[in-house]
Amino acid sequence: MLAALGFATIAVLLLVTMTKRASVLVALILLPVLAALIGGFAGDLGELILGGLSKVAPTGIMIAFAVLYFSLMVDAGLFDPLIRGLLRVARGDPLRITVATAVLTLCVALDGDGASTFLITVSALLPVYQRLGMNPLVLSGVVCLGAGVMNMVPWGGPTVRAMAALKLDSSEVFTPVLPAMGAGVAWVLVASYLLGRRERNRLAVLSPQGPAPDAGKDERDDREPATAATTATEPEPSRHATPATADGELKALRAPGDGPGTVRVPPLPRTWLNVFNLLLTITLVVCLIQEVMPLPVLFVLGFAIAALVNHPTWEQQQALLDKHAKNVVLVTTMIFAAGVLTGILSGTRMLDEMAETLVSVVPDSFGSHLPVAVAVTSMPLSLVFTPDAYYFGVLPVLAETAQGFGTDPAEVARAAVLGQMTTGFPLSPLTASTFILVGMSGVSLGEHQRFIFRWAFATTLVMTAAALLTGAFSL
């Protein structure tokens, strides 16, 4: 009875979220509540929900302050010198441009927000690709690869969902796959080199003289306005404006690229402030890796320090919070709604019953290999399942099933984040940010998927092999 009710709850959750019959937030809350009422747990409903909310509270706090911190750093222009430096070093060589695209994406995607990553990288680099006659599919593809790997960070959506769904922390999910993520980053650089070399050869055939000798020498060339293809899909650049001055006025702006969402740079940057932000970010990342303090505490302290230094007045701090409140609310409410789902499914023992049912039909010889199977299938399933449906509906059942065969549920979580809405999200039609990428690049979704799918799938396979070699999960 409980197993059937649990499977029905997850099936309906998948159905309503994939068909957009209801918002994820509403479905995550009301469907498990309805299941609990049907199962006769009305008297325990409050305790079950409160228990689930308590479990995901640290994760919700972490993601809220992580979004605020990195949004502040993007606003402050932390990545602007990197953008200018990469464009200067590339000097018009398609291969260098492609590798620079990968490096820029890997750095900008540190905030775990795919939409802002696509806005910054495509806006800054598309004029360069257009000037050199490079295939825009190379731009969208390389950005896809870099953003996919970096979406594994513990404040990114997939890893946050995995931790929330299984009630784990970053030391159990993210830290063990750091070597695998490093292998994924290395593969992205290799893939960008191969794609860049192929593009250089293609352009050499079309124009034996090669790129224009002055390409990349004039900064104005790198800032040519994007064509109509660039602005056909023009989301509101809500996260990248320069911070307000003390009197509330906005300074004059200039930009390294002219597309929508381009990072804005103050005419007279405050060098000491840029250095402080860089040192603070490096310190924060090192502390995250070394687990000096719990992640929520580190981001709370990091954001408070950054806000005080970058926005010293009350008015500026309030403007900062008002500007990014929408992003924070959207993410954190989803995390707490997931707590309702997991709290009810766990507290009523629906998950236990579902796992026992699956264990009874899974061959004994296959159960111990479940993490590998999850890792290999995780990237393609990004095209089928939304991140919420997979991590809050499918992953808990897989983890409970693996536990029945003596496998740590954390291993299943580690396997899932190697592809499910990490390497797979920039190709998935189920995520809005994918359409930002293809729309701003001026390519169709189908072309983009056909061009980069095998490269993205290879990223997951490389990280899976690295995870097996480093013991993140067992074969």
C-alpha distance (Angstrom), angle and dihedral (degrees) to the residues before:
residue distance angle dihedral
M1 . . .
L2 3.82 . .
A3 3.80 92.0 .
A4 3.79 92.0 52.0
L5 3.81 90.8 46.6
G6 3.80 91.0 50.1
F7 3.80 94.0 48.7
A8 3.79 90.1 47.0
T9 3.82 90.9 51.2
I10 3.80 92.4 51.8
A11 3.82 92.6 43.6
V12 3.79 91.5 52.9
L13 3.81 90.4 45.0
L14 3.79 90.6 54.1
L15 3.79 91.3 45.8
V16 3.79 98.4 50.0
T17 3.82 94.2 42.7
M18 3.81 96.3 45.6
T19 3.81 92.6 45.7
K20 3.82 91.7 40.9
R21 3.79 92.0 -127.1
A22 3.80 88.4 141.4
S23 3.78 136.6 8.8
V24 3.79 117.6 -94.0
L25 3.79 90.2 -118.0
V26 3.80 93.9 55.7
A27 3.80 94.0 42.6
L28 3.81 93.7 49.7
I29 3.81 90.7 54.4
L30 3.78 107.4 34.5
L31 3.81 101.8 38.2
P32 3.83 96.2 57.4
V33 3.81 90.2 42.2
L34 3.80 89.2 54.3
A35 3.80 90.6 47.6
A36 3.80 90.9 51.6
L37 3.79 91.0 51.2
I38 3.81 91.4 49.6
G39 3.80 90.5 47.8
G40 3.80 92.3 53.9
F41 3.81 98.4 -107.7
A42 3.80 97.2 122.3
G43 3.81 92.3 120.6
D44 3.82 92.3 54.2
L45 3.80 96.8 41.2
G46 3.80 96.9 103.9
E47 3.79 93.7 48.9
L48 3.80 92.4 46.2
I49 3.81 93.4 51.2
L50 3.80 93.8 44.3
G51 3.81 90.5 50.2
G52 3.79 91.1 52.6
L53 3.81 92.7 47.2
S54 3.80 91.2 50.3
K55 3.79 91.3 53.6
V56 3.80 95.3 53.7
A57 3.82 96.7 38.5
P58 3.85 94.6 96.4
T59 3.80 90.4 49.9
G60 3.80 91.6 49.4
I61 3.80 91.4 50.5
M62 3.78 91.9 48.5
I63 3.80 95.5 50.8
A64 3.82 92.7 45.6
F65 3.80 94.8 55.1
A66 3.81 93.6 37.5
V67 3.80 90.4 57.7
L68 3.80 90.6 47.6
Y69 3.80 92.9 47.6
F70 3.79 98.0 50.1
S71 3.80 92.6 39.8
L72 3.79 87.9 55.9
M73 3.81 91.0 49.8
V74 3.80 92.7 50.0
D75 3.80 89.7 49.7
A76 3.80 90.5 49.0
G77 3.81 91.1 55.9
L78 3.79 97.6 -114.4
F79 3.81 91.3 151.6
D80 3.83 97.9 40.6
P81 3.83 96.9 91.9
L82 3.79 88.9 49.6
I83 3.80 91.1 54.3
R84 3.81 92.9 50.1
G85 3.79 92.6 44.5
L86 3.78 94.0 51.4
L87 3.78 92.2 49.5
R88 3.80 90.8 48.8
V89 3.82 93.9 49.2
A90 3.82 93.8 47.6
R91 3.84 92.1 62.1
G92 3.79 95.9 -172.0
D93 3.82 98.2 -55.2
P94 3.85 110.1 135.9
L95 3.79 91.4 -146.4
R96 3.79 92.6 51.6
I97 3.79 91.1 44.2
T98 3.79 90.6 53.7
V99 3.79 94.3 48.7
A100 3.80 89.8 44.8
T101 3.80 88.0 53.3
A102 3.79 89.9 55.6
V103 3.82 93.2 47.5
L104 3.80 92.7 47.6
T105 3.80 92.2 48.3
L106 3.80 92.6 48.8
C107 3.80 90.1 53.3
V108 3.80 99.5 42.0
A109 3.82 92.3 44.8
L110 3.79 89.4 63.5
D111 3.81 88.6 98.6
G112 3.81 90.2 65.6
D113 3.82 92.2 -127.6
G114 3.80 111.9 123.9
A115 3.78 95.0 -169.2
S116 3.81 94.9 56.1
T117 3.81 90.5 44.0
F118 3.80 91.2 55.6
L119 3.80 92.5 44.8
I120 3.80 93.6 53.0
T121 3.80 101.0 40.0
V122 3.79 99.7 41.0
S123 3.81 93.3 43.5
A124 3.79 92.2 50.3
L125 3.80 98.3 42.8
L126 3.81 107.9 30.8
P127 3.84 93.4 80.7
V128 3.82 88.5 54.6
Y129 3.82 92.2 49.8
Q130 3.80 90.2 48.7
R131 3.80 93.8 49.5
L132 3.81 92.4 51.7
G133 3.80 93.4 42.6
M134 3.80 92.5 -119.4
N135 3.79 121.5 164.1
P136 3.83 108.4 -97.2
L137 3.82 88.1 -144.7
V138 3.81 86.9 70.7
L139 3.80 89.5 56.7
S140 3.80 95.2 47.2
G141 3.81 91.3 42.2
V142 3.80 97.9 50.4
V143 3.80 91.8 44.0
C144 3.80 87.2 50.6
L145 3.81 91.9 53.9
G146 3.80 95.3 47.3
A147 3.80 96.1 43.8
G148 3.80 90.9 47.0
V149 3.79 95.3 57.3
M150 3.79 93.9 42.5
N151 3.80 90.9 51.4
M152 3.81 85.3 77.2
V153 3.82 91.5 76.7
P154 3.82 111.7 121.3
W155 3.80 92.4 -111.6
G156 3.81 91.7 49.9
G157 3.78 120.5 102.8
P158 3.84 102.0 -104.5
T159 3.79 97.5 46.5
V160 3.80 91.5 43.6
R161 3.78 89.8 51.8
A162 3.81 92.3 47.7
M163 3.80 91.3 51.0
A164 3.79 92.5 46.0
A165 3.80 94.9 46.5
L166 3.82 95.0 49.6
K167 3.82 97.0 30.5
L168 3.79 93.1 -120.3
D169 3.79 131.6 139.4
S170 3.79 130.9 -130.5
S171 3.80 93.9 -95.9
E172 3.80 88.6 62.4
V173 3.81 98.6 42.5
F174 3.80 111.7 22.0
T175 3.80 106.6 28.4
P176 3.84 95.3 58.4
V177 3.82 91.5 52.7
L178 3.81 95.6 48.3
P179 3.84 91.9 101.1
A180 3.80 89.5 49.3
M181 3.79 89.8 49.6
G182 3.81 88.5 51.1
A183 3.80 89.0 53.6
G184 3.80 88.3 49.9
V185 3.81 91.2 52.7
A186 3.81 89.9 49.7
W187 3.81 90.3 50.4
V188 3.82 91.1 50.4
L189 3.81 89.4 55.3
V190 3.81 91.2 47.6
A191 3.79 91.5 47.4
S192 3.81 91.6 48.3
Y193 3.82 89.3 51.1
L194 3.81 91.4 51.5
L195 3.80 92.8 46.0
G196 3.81 90.9 46.2
R197 3.80 92.5 49.8
R198 3.79 90.3 50.1
E199 3.79 90.7 49.5
R200 3.80 91.7 47.7
N201 3.83 89.9 52.8
R202 3.81 91.4 47.6
L203 3.79 92.2 52.4
A204 3.81 91.2 44.9
V205 3.81 89.5 57.4
L206 3.79 91.6 48.7
S207 3.82 92.8 44.8
P208 3.84 114.3 19.5
Q209 3.81 90.2 -167.8
G210 3.86 89.1 64.3
P211 3.78 126.0 -143.7
A212 3.75 120.3 -11.9
P213 3.82 108.8 -82.5
D214 3.79 92.8 -128.2
A215 3.80 93.1 50.1
G216 3.75 109.2 128.6
K217 3.81 94.9 8.3
D218 3.77 97.1 98.1
E219 3.77 114.5 58.8
R220 3.77 88.8 -149.6
D221 3.82 89.0 64.5
D222 3.77 89.8 60.8
R223 3.74 90.7 51.9
E224 3.80 100.0 52.8
P225 3.78 112.5 140.0
A226 3.77 115.6 -95.5
T227 3.78 117.7 -109.7
A228 3.76 125.8 -113.1
A229 3.78 89.5 -86.7
T230 3.76 88.7 63.5
T231 3.75 96.2 53.1
A232 3.78 98.0 38.0
T233 3.76 88.9 100.0
E234 3.78 105.4 32.8
P235 3.79 114.8 172.5
E236 3.74 118.1 -166.9
P237 3.84 109.8 -89.2
S238 3.76 94.3 -134.5
R239 3.78 98.6 154.3
H240 3.75 107.3 47.4
A241 3.76 109.5 59.8
T242 3.76 120.2 121.1
P243 3.84 113.2 -97.9
A244 3.75 116.6 -98.1
T245 3.78 120.5 -99.8
A246 3.79 122.1 -114.7
D247 3.81 93.4 -89.1
G248 3.79 92.7 49.7
E249 3.81 95.5 -105.9
L250 3.82 121.5 127.6
K251 3.76 118.7 -122.8
A252 3.78 122.9 -127.7
L253 3.76 110.5 -83.1
R254 3.75 137.9 -145.3
A255 3.79 129.2 179.6
P256 3.82 140.2 -151.2
G257 3.84 88.2 -135.9
D258 3.78 132.2 20.5
G259 3.83 102.3 -139.0
P260 3.79 124.3 109.3
G261 3.78 114.3 -74.8
T262 3.82 93.6 22.6
V263 3.78 113.9 161.5
R264 3.80 109.5 -102.4
V265 3.78 118.7 -136.2
P266 3.82 125.1 -157.9
P267 3.82 112.3 -121.7
L268 3.81 90.7 -122.9
P269 3.82 108.0 32.9
R270 3.77 116.8 -156.0
T271 3.78 100.5 -122.6
W272 3.78 95.9 -164.8
L273 3.79 90.7 54.0
N274 3.81 92.2 50.4
V275 3.80 90.3 50.4
F276 3.79 91.2 48.6
N277 3.81 91.9 50.4
L278 3.80 91.5 49.1
L279 3.80 93.2 49.4
L280 3.79 91.7 45.2
T281 3.82 91.9 50.9
I282 3.80 93.0 47.1
T283 3.80 90.1 48.8
L284 3.78 91.4 48.8
V285 3.81 93.3 50.1
V286 3.81 91.8 48.1
C287 3.79 90.7 49.7
L288 3.80 90.1 49.1
I289 3.79 91.9 53.1
Q290 3.80 93.7 43.7
E291 3.83 90.9 44.8
V292 3.79 91.9 -132.4
M293 3.80 88.2 163.0
P294 3.80 134.6 -1.7
L295 3.80 111.5 -71.8
P296 3.83 95.5 -114.0
V297 3.80 90.8 54.1
L298 3.81 92.9 48.8
F299 3.79 93.4 51.4
V300 3.81 93.1 44.4
L301 3.80 90.7 53.3
G302 3.80 94.2 39.8
F303 3.79 93.8 52.0
A304 3.80 93.2 45.5
I305 3.81 91.7 52.4
A306 3.81 93.3 44.5
A307 3.80 92.6 47.7
L308 3.80 92.8 49.5
V309 3.80 93.6 50.3
N310 3.82 99.1 39.2
H311 3.81 97.2 36.7
P312 3.81 106.8 27.0
T313 3.81 97.9 170.0
W314 3.79 127.5 73.9
E315 3.80 91.3 -123.5
Q316 3.80 92.8 55.2
Q317 3.78 93.0 46.4
Q318 3.79 91.2 49.6
A319 3.81 90.8 49.2
L320 3.81 89.7 51.4
L321 3.79 92.6 52.1
D322 3.81 92.2 45.2
K323 3.79 91.0 50.8
H324 3.80 96.5 53.3
A325 3.81 100.5 29.1
K326 3.80 92.6 101.0
N327 3.81 93.4 56.6
V328 3.79 92.0 47.7
V329 3.80 94.7 47.6
L330 3.80 93.9 48.2
V331 3.80 93.2 52.9
T332 3.79 100.8 38.7
T333 3.80 95.7 45.9
M334 3.79 88.6 54.8
I335 3.79 90.6 51.8
F336 3.80 92.9 51.5
A337 3.80 91.3 44.8
A338 3.80 86.9 55.1
G339 3.78 87.3 54.6
V340 3.79 88.5 61.0
L341 3.80 91.1 53.3
T342 3.79 96.6 46.0
G343 3.80 92.8 40.9
I344 3.81 92.6 55.7
L345 3.80 96.9 40.2
S346 3.80 91.5 48.6
G347 3.79 98.8 38.4
T348 3.81 93.7 50.1
R349 3.83 90.5 46.4
M350 3.80 90.7 -122.3
L351 3.80 89.9 132.9
D352 3.79 91.2 51.1
E353 3.79 91.6 51.8
M354 3.81 92.0 45.9
A355 3.79 91.4 49.9
E356 3.78 91.8 49.9
T357 3.79 89.5 51.6
L358 3.80 92.0 51.3
V359 3.78 92.0 45.1
S360 3.77 89.4 55.7
V361 3.82 91.7 58.3
V362 3.83 100.3 36.9
P363 3.82 112.7 90.1
D364 3.78 113.5 -114.5
S365 3.79 90.5 -124.6
F366 3.82 91.2 58.5
G367 3.79 101.6 45.7
S368 3.79 96.7 77.0
H369 3.82 90.5 52.9
L370 3.79 94.5 54.0
P371 3.84 96.3 108.5
V372 3.81 91.2 55.5
A373 3.80 91.4 48.1
V374 3.81 90.3 49.3
A375 3.82 91.3 49.8
V376 3.80 95.4 49.4
T377 3.80 94.5 46.3
S378 3.81 96.4 39.7
M379 3.81 97.5 86.9
P380 3.85 98.0 47.7
L381 3.81 90.1 45.8
S382 3.81 88.3 61.8
L383 3.80 85.6 77.5
V384 3.80 90.7 55.9
F385 3.81 107.9 34.2
T386 3.76 129.8 48.7
P387 3.82 112.6 -128.6
D388 3.79 91.1 -108.9
A389 3.79 93.9 49.5
Y390 3.80 92.6 48.8
Y391 3.79 101.2 41.2
F392 3.79 97.5 37.7
G393 3.79 98.7 32.5
V394 3.80 110.0 28.5
L395 3.81 105.7 23.6
P396 3.83 97.6 59.7
V397 3.81 90.4 53.8
L398 3.81 92.2 47.5
A399 3.81 90.5 48.4
E400 3.78 93.1 50.2
T401 3.79 90.3 47.0
A402 3.81 91.6 51.1
Q403 3.80 90.1 48.8
G404 3.79 88.0 56.6
F405 3.80 88.0 61.9
G406 3.80 92.7 47.6
T407 3.82 96.5 -98.0
D408 3.81 119.5 136.0
P409 3.84 109.7 -111.5
A410 3.79 87.9 -137.4
E411 3.81 88.7 67.4
V412 3.79 89.9 59.2
A413 3.81 90.2 50.0
R414 3.81 90.4 51.0
A415 3.79 90.6 49.6
A416 3.81 92.5 49.7
V417 3.81 95.5 53.6
L418 3.80 90.6 55.9
G419 3.78 89.7 78.5
Q420 3.79 118.0 -13.0
M421 3.80 104.5 108.6
T422 3.81 90.3 -24.5
T423 3.80 107.6 80.2
G424 3.80 87.3 7.5
F425 3.80 103.5 49.1
P426 3.85 98.6 80.4
L427 3.82 88.7 58.4
S428 3.79 98.5 42.6
P429 3.80 120.2 105.6
L430 3.79 87.1 -153.2
T431 3.82 94.5 73.3
A432 3.80 122.1 71.2
S433 3.80 93.5 -146.5
T434 3.82 89.9 65.7
F435 3.78 89.1 66.4
I436 3.79 90.5 50.2
L437 3.81 88.3 56.8
V438 3.79 97.6 47.3
G439 3.81 94.4 37.3
M440 3.78 95.2 52.5
S441 3.82 91.6 42.6
G442 3.79 90.8 52.5
V443 3.82 95.9 -124.5
S444 3.77 132.6 118.7
L445 3.80 122.5 -109.5
G446 3.80 92.2 -119.5
E447 3.82 92.9 52.3
H448 3.79 90.4 47.0
Q449 3.81 93.1 50.7
R450 3.80 94.1 47.0
F451 3.81 91.8 47.2
I452 3.82 100.2 48.9
F453 3.83 107.6 20.1
R454 3.81 96.3 96.0
W455 3.79 91.5 46.0
A456 3.80 91.9 50.7
F457 3.81 91.7 46.0
A458 3.80 88.7 50.1
T459 3.81 88.3 55.1
T460 3.81 90.0 58.4
L461 3.81 91.3 46.7
V462 3.82 91.6 50.6
M463 3.80 91.8 49.7
T464 3.81 91.3 45.6
A465 3.80 90.4 54.7
A466 3.81 90.6 47.3
A467 3.80 91.2 48.7
L468 3.80 90.7 52.7
L469 3.80 91.9 48.3
T470 3.81 93.3 49.0
G471 3.82 95.2 43.7
A472 3.81 98.6 -113.0
F473 3.80 85.2 137.8
S474 3.77 134.0 -7.0
L475 3.76 132.8 -113.7
